[in-house]
Amino acid sequence: MELDKATKLQFPLWPFLNQPLFHPKFKVVLNPQRFQQLYRMQLLERCLHKQSPRRTNFFSR
């Protein structure tokens, strides 16, 4: 199954380059493949935590 170009995730270059290097509470990930994996997991978690009107109406019954 081939994904559309609009839905296919590209490598998150800007977040990778903007990692805080010397922040005591943030662990820097220098491996690009590992960073992409973690970034996608965090993106999925953010999407699942978002409240949509349709989802809240379904569960409030």
N, C-alpha and C positions, 0 to 999 in steps of 0.2 A: 504494500500500500504506500503510495507516494503522497507526501504532504504538500499542500499548497505553499507557495513561497511566502504568503502572508502569515501562515500559522507556524511555519518552521522556525525554530529558535536558532538564532545565530550565536556565535561566541560573544559573551558579554565583555567586550574589550574595554569599554570605558569603566565599568565597575572594577574590573581586574586591575587596571592601571591606577585607579583612585583608592586603593586599599590604604588605610592608615598604617604606616610602617612601624611607628614607635608608640602606638597606643597600648597602654598596659592591659586593657580589657579585650583587645581584638587580636586574634591570631591571624597572621599573614599567611596566605596560601600562595606559594610560588609555582606550584605545578599547575599549568593551565587546564589540564584535563580534570584534575581534582577540583579546581575552582569552578569550572563549568558544572560539574556534578553537584557541588554544594549550592551553587547559585540556582540551579533548576529546582532543587529540593526546597529551598527557601521561597522561590517563586510559587511553587505549588502550594506550600503552606499558607502563603499570603492570600492566594486565590481561594483556598478552602475556608479561610477565616472571614472572608468578606461576607457581609450580610446582603442578600438580594431580596427584594420584595416578594418575589415568587417563592423563594425557598422558605422565608419566614411564614408566609401565609399557609404553605403546605404543612409545616410542622406545628402550627398553632391550633389546628383543628382538634 
